[in-house]
Amino acid sequence: MSISISTKGGLAALAFAASAILANEASAQSAQAPWNDGKWHYSASVYAYLPTIGGDLAFPSRFGDGSVNVNADSLLDSLNFAFMGNFDANNGRWGVFTDFLYLDVSGSKSQTRDFLIGGAGLPASVNGDLDLGIKGLAWTVAGEYRVASGREFTVDVLAGARLLDIRPKLSWSLSGNVSSIPAAGRGGSHEIKASNWDGIVGLKGRYAFGDRLQWYVPFYGDVGTGDSDLTWQAAAGLGYAFGWGDVVAMWRYLDYNMDSDQAVSDINFNGPMLGVVFRW
C-alpha cells in the first residue's frame, strides 16, 4: 500500500530555501569598499521565505494493497522551528558562499473527506483526521567568478552543489462506518525521507539604479542534476543598500524533479522572501 500526497499548502510562517538565493544580495557593494581592491570582503545574511508547497509524496505500508490519496491544500500551516543563514566571502573576481537552512513544519486536518482510498471516494459515513509534518534542511556550497562588473551592473557565474534532505511524516485515522474499507487503510503513521546531492551551475547579479545607485534589482538562476533528475530555480526582486548593509525583497521559485519510484518524486516551493544583508 502507498499513501500519495499532493501538497499545495500556503505556509503562513514557513521559511525554506534549498539554495543560496540570498547570496546574490551580497554582491551589492558600497562605494567605500570596491569589489576589486585586493582585499577580502564578507557578508552574512538572515532571511525568511514564505512559499506555497507543491509535490508528490508516497508513504509505503507493510500491509494490504491499494492506496490512500490525499489532496492536502493548506495542510501545512505551523512553523515549529527554523534556522536560516548564509555567509559569503569575495576577493576580486573570485568568491565562495555557503547557505544553511533547517526547518520543522506541520499541519493537520480533522473530519475531512478530501482524500481517496484505493482511487475511490470515501463512503458518506466516513471522515478522516490527517497530520503531516516535514523536517528538513537545505545546504548549498559553491564557488563564484565575476564575469561582468561596473557601478551599475554585476554578473557572477557560480558552480557548486546543493543538498536537499527532507523527512515527511504522515499520520491518519478514519472514523465512522469503516467496515467497507480494508483494515490497512483505516489508520497508520509513516515517515519517508529524501536525501539528494545535486551539482548546480548558474548566474547571479544585480542592476543598480537611482541617483546614488542605492536601489537595485537582484536576480538569480541555477540548474542542476545528480541524485535528482533535474532541479532548477529562479528569483528576482528589489533591494536597497544602506551603509551597514542591504534590505531585499524577492520572489523565488525552486523545483525538484526526482525519479518516479522515489518516496519524494517531485516537490516545489514558490513564494516571497525578505532578507537583511550585513557586509564588512
BELZIWO-V432160 format. One line per field, one symbol per residue. ss: DSSP state (@ for helix, = for strand, . for the rest). A space follows every 50 residues. Layout:
ss = ???
This chain:
ss = .=====..==..........@@@@@@@............=========== ==========......=====......==============..======= ============..===..==....=======================.. ..========================......@@@.=====..======= =========.....============...============...====== =======......================.
